[in-house]
Amino acid sequence: MIDTVFAASALAETHRDLVRNIVSLRVSEDLFDDLSDERTAWQAAIELELTTKPTPFKSIAPAIDRPFEEALWNDAIGYPFTHWMQSRYSDGRFGVWYGADTLETSIHETAYHWRAGLLADAGFLRPGVSIDRKIYEVRCDAALVDLRPAVPAFPSLIDPADYHLTQQIGARLHHEGHPGLVTRSARCAGDVYVVLNAKVLKQARQVGYLSYTTTDRGVQVEQRSGRVWKVLH
């Protein structure tokens, strides 16, 4: 099956910005405030973390800027490569970075997985549940396997819930060292980029925030607090 999928596929020379849509906070949170009531202790814990944790990439930035550059890189690029989980193109034995062609596509994808996946699995699927999101644009330069021509003949590539075929494809590409693939979204008419090698990603820039709130039928999206921008059913 996989061989016939690849035979119907192509190669996409990709040099563009991709949209990365992740869980975040609109207001910064002190991560060590539960350890002490003293702000000086919080700062000491932060400094200890920065000096002892391994550096995931090499930087030419001035030393004073590197902790901030590293935080941006890890937030927008590095996290899924060190925190593996099961997804459409991974069985959980390796990391996968997902990006989208547009903000609209990223919203459809992440809103679905948050509402129908995380909240439903945890038993919290009810109206009025909210979450904040952070939006990045990340540059991708790579020759990616293009599964879009194969979708009409293999609709299971965009099956809403069955990941059996796609996880096999992801495992083979990862094993053979391919940088990733591009395919159709299973949630809307857009495209999803599946990156297996962090080296093809760079120049992450934060471009905005979103908030999602569950409704009786779907998800309400805000760009500015209190102002509904989109409603997904």
Phi and psi in degrees as GROMACS dihedral restraints (atoms count N, CA, C in turn):
[ dihedral_restraints ]
;  ai    aj    ak    al  type     phi  dphi    fc
    3     4     5     6     1   -62.5    20    10
    4     5     6     7     1   -41.7    20    10
    6     7     8     9     1   -59.3    20    10
    7     8     9    10     1   -40.8    20    10
    9    10    11    12     1   -71.3    20    10
   10    11    12    13     1   -31.9    20    10
   12    13    14    15     1   -63.5    20    10
   13    14    15    16     1   -47.1    20    10
   15    16    17    18     1   -65.6    20    10
   16    17    18    19     1   -34.7    20    10
   18    19    20    21     1   -63.6    20    10
   19    20    21    22     1   -29.5    20    10
   21    22    23    24     1   -90.8    20    10
   22    23    24    25     1    -0.3    20    10
   24    25    26    27     1   -96.9    20    10
   25    26    27    28     1  -177.2    20    10
   27    28    29    30     1  -139.6    20    10
   28    29    30    31     1  -168.9    20    10
   30    31    32    33     1  -121.4    20    10
   31    32    33    34     1   129.2    20    10
   33    34    35    36     1  -110.4    20    10
   34    35    36    37     1   108.8    20    10
   36    37    38    39     1   -73.2    20    10
   37    38    39    40     1   110.4    20    10
   39    40    41    42     1  -113.2    20    10
   40    41    42    43     1   121.3    20    10
   42    43    44    45     1  -141.6    20    10
   43    44    45    46     1    87.2    20    10
   45    46    47    48     1  -163.7    20    10
   46    47    48    49     1   168.6    20    10
   48    49    50    51     1   -84.6    20    10
   49    50    51    52     1   139.2    20    10
   51    52    53    54     1  -116.5    20    10
   52    53    54    55     1   152.4    20    10
   54    55    56    57     1   -94.2    20    10
   55    56    57    58     1   126.5    20    10
   57    58    59    60     1  -113.8    20    10
   58    59    60    61     1   123.1    20    10
   60    61    62    63     1  -121.6    20    10
   61    62    63    64     1   109.0    20    10
   63    64    65    66     1  -129.6    20    10
   64    65    66    67     1   161.6    20    10
   66    67    68    69     1   -66.4    20    10
   67    68    69    70     1   138.3    20    10
   69    70    71    72     1  -159.0    20    10
   70    71    72    73     1  -170.2    20    10
   72    73    74    75     1  -125.5    20    10
   73    74    75    76     1   138.4    20    10
   75    76    77    78     1   -71.2    20    10
   76    77    78    79     1   -30.0    20    10
   78    79    80    81     1  -114.9    20    10
   79    80    81    82     1   132.9    20    10
   81    82    83    84     1   -59.3    20    10
   82    83    84    85     1   145.8    20    10
   84    85    86    87     1  -119.0    20    10
   85    86    87    88     1   136.9    20    10
   87    88    89    90     1   -79.9    20    10
   88    89    90    91     1   108.9    20    10
   90    91    92    93     1   -72.5    20    10
   91    92    93    94     1   -17.1    20    10
   93    94    95    96     1  -110.1    20    10
   94    95    96    97     1    14.8    20    10
   96    97    98    99     1   -72.7    20    10
   97    98    99   100     1   -11.4    20    10
   99   100   101   102     1   -86.2    20    10
  100   101   102   103     1    -5.4    20    10
  102   103   104   105     1   -92.3    20    10
  103   104   105   106     1   -24.8    20    10
  105   106   107   108     1  -160.4    20    10
  106   107   108   109     1   156.4    20    10
  108   109   110   111     1   -88.5    20    10
  109   110   111   112     1    -4.7    20    10
  111   112   113   114     1   -98.4    20    10
  112   113   114   115     1   126.6    20    10
  114   115   116   117     1   -62.7    20    10
  115   116   117   118     1   -31.2    20    10
  117   118   119   120     1   -63.4    20    10
  118   119   120   121     1   -33.7    20    10
  120   121   122   123     1   -70.0    20    10
  121   122   123   124     1   -37.0    20    10
  123   124   125   126     1   -60.2    20    10
  124   125   126   127     1   -45.6    20    10
  126   127   128   129     1   -64.9    20    10
  127   128   129   130     1   -39.0    20    10
  129   130   131   132     1   -62.8    20    10
  130   131   132   133     1   -38.8    20    10
  132   133   134   135     1   -66.7    20    10
  133   134   135   136     1   -40.0    20    10
  135   136   137   138     1   -62.6    20    10
  136   137   138   139     1   -46.1    20    10
  138   139   140   141     1   -63.7    20    10
  139   140   141   142     1   -38.4    20    10
  141   142   143   144     1   -63.5    20    10
  142   143   144   145     1   -42.3    20    10
  144   145   146   147     1   -62.2    20    10
  145   146   147   148     1   -44.0    20    10
  147   148   149   150     1   -64.5    20    10
  148   149   150   151     1   -34.1    20    10
  150   151   152   153     1   -86.1    20    10
  151   152   153   154     1   -16.7    20    10
  153   154   155   156     1  -109.0    20    10
  154   155   156   157     1   -24.3    20    10
  156   157   158   159     1   -78.1    20    10
  157   158   159   160     1   149.2    20    10
  159   160   161   162     1   -67.8    20    10
  160   161   162   163     1   146.9    20    10
  162   163   164   165     1   -86.8    20    10
  163   164   165   166     1   123.3    20    10
  165   166   167   168     1   -82.0    20    10
  166   167   168   169     1    -7.8    20    10
  168   169   170   171     1  -156.8    20    10
  169   170   171   172     1   162.0    20    10
  171   172   173   174     1   -95.3    20    10
  172   173   174   175     1   141.8    20    10
  174   175   176   177     1  -131.0    20    10
  175   176   177   178     1   146.8    20    10
  177   178   179   180     1  -102.9    20    10
  178   179   180   181     1     5.6    20    10
  180   181   182   183     1   -69.9    20    10
  181   182   183   184     1   154.7    20    10
  183   184   185   186     1   -55.4    20    10
  184   185   186   187     1   148.3    20    10
  186   187   188   189     1   -54.9    20    10
  187   188   189   190     1   -36.6    20    10
  189   190   191   192     1   -65.9    20    10
  190   191   192   193     1   -24.7    20    10
  192   193   194   195     1   -93.4    20    10
  193   194   195   196     1   -12.2    20    10
  195   196   197   198     1   -64.9    20    10
  196   197   198   199     1   -39.7    20    10
  198   199   200   201     1   -59.2    20    10
  199   200   201   202     1   -37.0    20    10
  201   202   203   204     1   -72.7    20    10
  202   203   204   205     1   -39.4    20    10
  204   205   206   207     1   -65.4    20    10
  205   206   207   208     1   -39.8    20    10
  207   208   209   210     1   -65.2    20    10
  208   209   210   211     1   -41.0    20    10
  210   211   212   213     1   -62.6    20    10
  211   212   213   214     1   -41.2    20    10
  213   214   215   216     1   -64.5    20    10
  214   215   216   217     1   -45.8    20    10
  216   217   218   219     1   -60.6    20    10
  217   218   219   220     1   -45.1    20    10
  219   220   221   222     1   -66.9    20    10
  220   221   222   223     1   -39.7    20    10
  222   223   224   225     1   -64.6    20    10
  223   224   225   226     1   -48.2    20    10
  225   226   227   228     1   -89.6    20    10
  226   227   228   229     1   -24.7    20    10
  228   229   230   231     1  -127.9    20    10
  229   230   231   232     1   -55.0    20    10
  231   232   233   234     1   -73.5    20    10
  232   233   234   235     1   -29.9    20    10
  234   235   236   237     1   -53.8    20    10
  235   236   237   238     1   -51.2    20    10
  237   238   239   240     1   -66.5    20    10
  238   239   240   241     1   -16.7    20    10
  240   241   242   243     1   -82.9    20    10
  241   242   243   244     1   -12.1    20    10
  243   244   245   246     1  -115.6    20    10
  244   245   246   247     1   -11.6    20    10
  246   247   248   249     1  -123.9    20    10
  247   248   249   250     1    85.5    20    10
  249   250   251   252     1   -74.1    20    10
  250   251   252   253     1   145.1    20    10
  252   253   254   255     1  -154.9    20    10
  253   254   255   256     1   160.6    20    10
  255   256   257   258     1   -70.8    20    10
  256   257   258   259     1   141.6    20    10
  258   259   260   261     1  -157.7    20    10
  259   260   261   262     1  -171.0    20    10
  261   262   263   264     1   -59.4    20    10
  262   263   264   265     1   -36.9    20    10
  264   265   266   267     1  -113.8    20    10
  265   266   267   268     1    16.2    20    10
  267   268   269   270     1  -145.2    20    10
  268   269   270   271     1   139.4    20    10
  270   271   272   273     1   -89.5    20    10
  271   272   273   274     1    10.4    20    10
  273   274   275   276     1    97.4    20    10
  274   275   276   277     1     0.2    20    10
  276   277   278   279     1   -95.7    20    10
  277   278   279   280     1     0.6    20    10
  279   280   281   282     1  -158.0    20    10
  280   281   282   283     1   161.9    20    10
  282   283   284   285     1   -89.0    20    10
  283   284   285   286     1   148.0    20    10
  285   286   287   288     1  -135.0    20    10
  286   287   288   289     1   133.7    20    10
  288   289   290   291     1  -103.6    20    10
  289   290   291   292     1   128.3    20    10
  291   292   293   294     1  -111.7    20    10
  292   293   294   295     1   130.4    20    10
  294   295   296   297     1  -130.0    20    10
  295   296   297   298     1   169.2    20    10
  297   298   299   300     1  -129.3    20    10
  298   299   300   301     1   158.6    20    10
  300   301   302   303     1   -72.0    20    10
  301   302   303   304     1   -30.5    20    10
  303   304   305   306     1  -140.5    20    10
  304   305   306   307     1   164.2    20    10
  306   307   308   309     1   -61.8    20    10
  307   308   309   310     1   -39.0    20    10
  309   310   311   312     1   -58.6    20    10
  310   311   312   313     1   -46.9    20    10
  312   313   314   315     1   -61.7    20    10
  313   314   315   316     1   -42.9    20    10
  315   316   317   318     1   -62.5    20    10
  316   317   318   319     1   -34.9    20    10
  318   319   320   321     1   -67.9    20    10
  319   320   321   322     1   -47.0    20    10
  321   322   323   324     1   -59.6    20    10
  322   323   324   325     1   -43.1    20    10
  324   325   326   327     1   -66.6    20    10
  325   326   327   328     1   -51.6    20    10
  327   328   329   330     1   -73.4    20    10
  328   329   330   331     1   -35.3    20    10
  330   331   332   333     1   -64.4    20    10
  331   332   333   334     1   -40.4    20    10
  333   334   335   336     1   -62.4    20    10
  334   335   336   337     1   -49.9    20    10
  336   337   338   339     1   -67.2    20    10
  337   338   339   340     1   -31.9    20    10
  339   340   341   342     1   -69.9    20    10
  340   341   342   343     1   -48.9    20    10
  342   343   344   345     1   -76.5    20    10
  343   344   345   346     1   -55.9    20    10
  345   346   347   348     1   -80.7    20    10
  346   347   348   349     1   -18.8    20    10
  348   349   350   351     1  -100.3    20    10
  349   350   351   352     1   -78.7    20    10
  351   352   353   354     1   -60.7    20    10
  352   353   354   355     1   -53.0    20    10
  354   355   356   357     1   -67.5    20    10
  355   356   357   358     1   -43.1    20    10
  357   358   359   360     1   -63.7    20    10
  358   359   360   361     1   -42.9    20    10
  360   361   362   363     1   -65.4    20    10
  361   362   363   364     1   -33.4    20    10
  363   364   365   366     1   -86.7    20    10
  364   365   366   367     1    -5.7    20    10
  366   367   368   369     1    78.8    20    10
  367   368   369   370     1    21.8    20    10
  369   370   371   372     1  -110.5    20    10
  370   371   372   373     1    17.9    20    10
  372   373   374   375     1   -79.1    20    10
  373   374   375   376     1    96.6    20    10
  375   376   377   378     1  -153.4    20    10
  376   377   378   379     1   159.0    20    10
  378   379   380   381     1   -62.9    20    10
  379   380   381   382     1   145.8    20    10
  381   382   383   384     1    94.7    20    10
  382   383   384   385     1     3.0    20    10
  384   385   386   387     1   -84.9    20    10
  385   386   387   388     1   131.6    20    10
  387   388   389   390     1  -122.4    20    10
  388   389   390   391     1   155.5    20    10
  390   391   392   393     1  -151.1    20    10
  391   392   393   394     1   145.8    20    10
  393   394   395   396     1   -98.0    20    10
  394   395   396   397     1   147.9    20    10
  396   397   398   399     1  -127.9    20    10
  397   398   399   400     1   149.6    20    10
  399   400   401   402     1  -114.5    20    10
  400   401   402   403     1   137.3    20    10
  402   403   404   405     1  -111.5    20    10
  403   404   405   406     1   128.2    20    10
  405   406   407   408     1  -120.3    20    10
  406   407   408   409     1   154.6    20    10
  408   409   410   411     1  -111.7    20    10
  409   410   411   412     1   132.0    20    10
  411   412   413   414     1  -130.7    20    10
  412   413   414   415     1   131.1    20    10
  414   415   416   417     1   -76.8    20    10
  415   416   417   418     1   133.8    20    10
  417   418   419   420     1  -122.7    20    10
  418   419   420   421     1   127.5    20    10
  420   421   422   423     1  -127.4    20    10
  421   422   423   424     1   104.2    20    10
  423   424   425   426     1  -167.9    20    10
  424   425   426   427     1   156.2    20    10
  426   427   428   429     1   -92.1    20    10
  427   428   429   430     1   109.5    20    10
  429   430   431   432     1  -105.2    20    10
  430   431   432   433     1   143.1    20    10
  432   433   434   435     1   -64.1    20    10
  433   434   435   436     1   127.2    20    10
  435   436   437   438     1  -103.3    20    10
  436   437   438   439     1   103.2    20    10
  438   439   440   441     1   -85.3    20    10
  439   440   441   442     1    -5.4    20    10
  441   442   443   444     1   -59.8    20    10
  442   443   444   445     1   -39.4    20    10
  444   445   446   447     1   -65.3    20    10
  445   446   447   448     1   -20.9    20    10
  447   448   449   450     1   -88.0    20    10
  448   449   450   451     1   -12.9    20    10
  450   451   452   453     1   -59.4    20    10
  451   452   453   454     1   -44.4    20    10
  453   454   455   456     1   -58.5    20    10
  454   455   456   457     1   -37.7    20    10
  456   457   458   459     1   -83.2    20    10
  457   458   459   460     1   -21.2    20    10
  459   460   461   462     1  -131.0    20    10
  460   461   462   463     1    74.5    20    10
  462   463   464   465     1   -62.1    20    10
  463   464   465   466     1   -17.3    20    10
  465   466   467   468     1   -65.5    20    10
  466   467   468   469     1   -14.7    20    10
  468   469   470   471     1   -62.5    20    10
  469   470   471   472     1   -26.8    20    10
  471   472   473   474     1  -122.3    20    10
  472   473   474   475     1    28.7    20    10
  474   475   476   477     1   -61.0    20    10
  475   476   477   478     1   136.2    20    10
  477   478   479   480     1   -60.6    20    10
  478   479   480   481     1   -28.6    20    10
  480   481   482   483     1  -134.4    20    10
  481   482   483   484     1   -21.6    20    10
  483   484   485   486     1   -90.4    20    10
  484   485   486   487     1   113.2    20    10
  486   487   488   489     1  -105.7    20    10
  487   488   489   490     1    12.5    20    10
  489   490   491   492     1   -58.7    20    10
  490   491   492   493     1   -51.8    20    10
  492   493   494   495     1   -68.6    20    10
  493   494   495   496     1   -45.6    20    10
  495   496   497   498     1   -65.9    20    10
  496   497   498   499     1   -35.1    20    10
  498   499   500   501     1   -67.0    20    10
  499   500   501   502     1   -34.0    20    10
  501   502   503   504     1   -64.9    20    10
  502   503   504   505     1   -41.6    20    10
  504   505   506   507     1   -63.2    20    10
  505   506   507   508     1   -47.0    20    10
  507   508   509   510     1   -60.0    20    10
  508   509   510   511     1   -41.4    20    10
  510   511   512   513     1   -64.3    20    10
  511   512   513   514     1   -40.3    20    10
  513   514   515   516     1   -68.8    20    10
  514   515   516   517     1   -45.0    20    10
  516   517   518   519     1   -63.1    20    10
  517   518   519   520     1   -39.5    20    10
  519   520   521   522     1   -64.5    20    10
  520   521   522   523     1   -44.6    20    10
  522   523   524   525     1   -62.3    20    10
  523   524   525   526     1   -37.4    20    10
  525   526   527   528     1   -86.6    20    10
  526   527   528   529     1    -3.6    20    10
  528   529   530   531     1    85.4    20    10
  529   530   531   532     1    19.1    20    10
  531   532   533   534     1   -73.2    20    10
  532   533   534   535     1   147.3    20    10
  534   535   536   537     1   -71.5    20    10
  535   536   537   538     1   -23.4    20    10
  537   538   539   540     1   155.7    20    10
  538   539   540   541     1  -162.5    20    10
  540   541   542   543     1  -151.0    20    10
  541   542   543   544     1   166.4    20    10
  543   544   545   546     1  -127.7    20    10
  544   545   546   547     1   139.8    20    10
  546   547   548   549     1  -149.2    20    10
  547   548   549   550     1   173.5    20    10
  549   550   551   552     1   -75.8    20    10
  550   551   552   553     1   149.0    20    10
  552   553   554   555     1   -72.7    20    10
  553   554   555   556     1   143.9    20    10
  555   556   557   558     1   -85.0    20    10
  556   557   558   559     1    -4.5    20    10
  558   559   560   561     1  -111.9    20    10
  559   560   561   562     1   -16.0    20    10
  561   562   563   564     1  -161.1    20    10
  562   563   564   565     1  -169.2    20    10
  564   565   566   567     1   -86.6    20    10
  565   566   567   568     1     5.6    20    10
  567   568   569   570     1   -87.5    20    10
  568   569   570   571     1  -171.5    20    10
  570   571   572   573     1  -117.1    20    10
  571   572   573   574     1   146.5    20    10
  573   574   575   576     1  -117.8    20    10
  574   575   576   577     1   136.9    20    10
  576   577   578   579     1  -108.1    20    10
  577   578   579   580     1   126.9    20    10
  579   580   581   582     1  -114.1    20    10
  580   581   582   583     1   108.1    20    10
  582   583   584   585     1  -106.8    20    10
  583   584   585   586     1   129.6    20    10
  585   586   587   588     1  -106.4    20    10
  586   587   588   589     1    -8.4    20    10
  588   589   590   591     1  -133.3    20    10
  589   590   591   592     1   112.9    20    10
  591   592   593   594     1   -62.3    20    10
  592   593   594   595     1   -20.0    20    10
  594   595   596   597     1   -65.9    20    10
  595   596   597   598     1   -19.0    20    10
  597   598   599   600     1   -89.5    20    10
  598   599   600   601     1     3.1    20    10
  600   601   602   603     1  -112.9    20    10
  601   602   603   604     1   141.9    20    10
  603   604   605   606     1  -162.5    20    10
  604   605   606   607     1   177.5    20    10
  606   607   608   609     1    52.9    20    10
  607   608   609   610     1    53.2    20    10
  609   610   611   612     1   -73.4    20    10
  610   611   612   613     1   132.0    20    10
  612   613   614   615     1  -132.4    20    10
  613   614   615   616     1   129.3    20    10
  615   616   617   618     1   -76.2    20    10
  616   617   618   619     1   130.8    20    10
  618   619   620   621     1  -121.3    20    10
  619   620   621   622     1    -2.0    20    10
  621   622   623   624     1   161.8    20    10
  622   623   624   625     1  -178.3    20    10
  624   625   626   627     1  -126.9    20    10
  625   626   627   628     1   156.8    20    10
  627   628   629   630     1  -136.4    20    10
  628   629   630   631     1   159.9    20    10
  630   631   632   633     1  -128.9    20    10
  631   632   633   634     1   135.5    20    10
  633   634   635   636     1  -110.0    20    10
  634   635   636   637     1   139.6    20    10
  636   637   638   639     1  -136.0    20    10
  637   638   639   640     1   130.3    20    10
  639   640   641   642     1   -72.1    20    10
  640   641   642   643     1   145.6    20    10
  642   643   644   645     1  -121.4    20    10
  643   644   645   646     1  -175.8    20    10
  645   646   647   648     1   -61.4    20    10
  646   647   648   649     1   -30.1    20    10
  648   649   650   651     1  -118.6    20    10
  649   650   651   652     1   -12.2    20    10
  651   652   653   654     1  -174.3    20    10
  652   653   654   655     1  -133.2    20    10
  654   655   656   657     1  -134.5    20    10
  655   656   657   658     1   134.9    20    10
  657   658   659   660     1  -101.5    20    10
  658   659   660   661     1   132.9    20    10
  660   661   662   663     1  -115.1    20    10
  661   662   663   664     1   132.8    20    10
  663   664   665   666     1  -121.3    20    10
  664   665   666   667     1   136.0    20    10
  666   667   668   669     1   -91.2    20    10
  667   668   669   670     1   -37.4    20    10
  669   670   671   672     1  -116.4    20    10
  670   671   672   673     1   137.8    20    10
  672   673   674   675     1   -56.0    20    10
  673   674   675   676     1   126.6    20    10
  675   676   677   678     1    87.8    20    10
  676   677   678   679     1    -2.2    20    10
  678   679   680   681     1  -121.5    20    10
  679   680   681   682     1   110.5    20    10
  681   682   683   684     1   -68.4    20    10
  682   683   684   685     1   129.8    20    10
  684   685   686   687     1  -105.9    20    10
  685   686   687   688     1   -45.8    20    10
  687   688   689   690     1  -141.3    20    10
  688   689   690   691     1   154.4    20    10
  690   691   692   693     1  -128.7    20    10
  691   692   693   694     1   123.6    20    10
  693   694   695   696     1  -106.9    20    10
  694   695   696   697     1   133.0    20    10
